[in-house]
Amino acid sequence: MLNSYSRKEMGLSKNNSVHEMVDALKRIGPMTETEIHKAAFGYDRNCSSQSNKKYADMLRRGLKKGIIDRMEWPKDAIKHGRAQFIYYATRTPEVECSAELDNAMYNESI
């Protein structure tokens, strides 16, 4: 019997979302588009007759939001396959918090 916990309660992202791609990129590291689809959704576009559009659009949304970025393979890199780009999760800036910093900001605003 499966637990009745939702994906959100278990700390997982929504099913088939851009955030699943980001989770896979953070967990595994930089990957090609095909590798992301396999890791995040178990979808292999090379062995499927289904359209790739849904997953490609998700990747584009992640790029547009700035939560996923890509770089072109270096010219001298040894690569397998025809992939042109390597995708990676962007880092979210950490905001420094402390009582001392809060007080300094408060004093500046007076």
N, C-alpha and C positions, 0 to 999 in steps of 0.2 A: 504494500500500500504506500502511495506517495504522500509526503507531508503536504499539508494544506497551506504552507507558507507561500506567499507571492514572491516573485523574483525581486521586487523592491525590498521586501522584508529580509531577504537573504543577502542583500547587498549587491545583487546582480542588476545589470542594465535591462532595459526593455528588450523584448525579443525582436530580433532582426532590425536593429537600429544602428545609427552611426556610432552610438556609444559602445556597442558591442565590438565594433571595429577598433575603436580607441582602446578598449580594455585589452583586446588581443595584441595590439601594438605595444602597449605598456608592459604586458606580461612577457611577450616573446622578443620584442625589439623590431627594428626596421625590417620590412618585408616588401615583396612585389605585390601587385594587385591580386594576382591569382593566389598567392600564399595567404593574404589577408582573408580572402573569401573562404578558403579552406579552413583556416584557424578559427574564424569568428562564426561561420555558419555551416561549415561542413559541405560547402558548395564547390564543386570542381567544374568550372565552365568548359574545360577540355573534354570532359566525359559526360556532358549533359546536353540534351537536345533543347533544354529550356533557354529562354533569353537571359542575357547577362545585364540587361538594362537596369533592373531594379537595384542590383548591387553596385553598378557603376554610378548610378545617380546618388546612391548613399555616400559613396566615396567623394563625389563632387561636392555634396552638401557639407561633408566634414572639412574639405579644403576651403570652401567658402566661409564657413564659420570660424576657421582658424584653429580648429582642434586637431587637425591632421595636416601635415605638410609633406612635401616630396622634394627629392633632389634627383637630378639626372645621374645615371651611372657614369663614373669617371671613364675617360677614353681608354686608359690603360688597365682598367679593372678586368679581372677574369670573371665572366658571368655565365650563367647557364640559362638557356632559353632566350626569348626575344624581348623580354621586358626592358623598357627604356628608363623607368623610374623606380626609385626606392621610396616607400612611404614610411613615415614615422609620426608618432604622437608628439605634439608640441608640449612643452612644459608650461604649466600654469604658474604664474608668478606667486611666490609665497609672500604674504603680507606680514611684516614684522609687527608683533603686538607686545606691548609691555605697559605697565602702569606709568613708568617714567616717560615713555613716548607719548602716552595719552595726556599726561599732565603738560608736557612741552607743547603739544598741539593746542591744548586748552588755553595755555598762557599766551600763545601767539594770537589767538582769536579775540583776546580781550583788548 
